[in-house]
């Protein structure tokens, strides 16, 4: 997403147009999961891995976790 960020606000206030756009990373709001849902999902994943050690779903869930962590890091800056 390209938008005008705080670093451009000063230039605009001084009547100048910024030379380059400022990229501001934003994530959509993250859905919260309670402890019961998290525990249930973990049990389901363990069961899936017990049945099929080559299951793809646990890797997808790991990737989703990394994405959520990255969004939290961006939003807390």
N, C-alpha and C positions, 0 to 999 in steps of 0.2 A: 504494500500500500504506500503510495506517495502522498504526503500531505505536508503542510507547513508546520514545522515544529517550533519549540521554544527558541532554538538558536536563530530562527528566521524572524521571530517576532521583533527583535531589536532592529534589524535591518528594515523591516516594513515600517516600524514606528519612526525611523529616521527618513522615511520617504525613499528608501532604496529597495530595489528588487533583488532577492538573493540570487547569487550566481548559479547555484545548483539546488535541485529539490532535496528535501530532507526525507529520508525514509524512516518511518516510525513503524516498528513491528507491534502488532496487536494480535491477540488471540481471542476467539470467542469465549464467552463465559464458560467455565468448566462446571460440569454437573458434579455435585457432591455425592459420594457414596458412603453410607453408614457402615459401622463395624459389622453388622449382620450380613449386609450384601457383600462386603469385601471377604468375609470369612466363607460365605457360601460359594463365591466365585473361586476362591483359592481351593476349596474342597473339590469343586467341579473340575478344575484344571488338573489337580493331582490325580483324580479318577481317570481323566482323559489320558494323561501320560502313562498311567498304570496299564491301561488297555492298549495304547498305541504310543510307544516311546518316540516315534517319528512324527507325532501329530504336529500340525502347523499352527494351530490356534494358540498355544502358549507363546510362541514367538511373536505373533501378532499382538497379543496382550502386552508383552514386554515392550514392543515398539510403541504402543499406545501410552504406556506408562512413561516412557522417555519423552514423548511429545507433551504429555501433561506436565512433566517436570520442567521442560523448556518453557512452556507457556507461563508457569508460575514464576520462573526466573525473569522472564520478560516483564511481567506485570508488576513485579516487586521492585523494579529498578526505579 
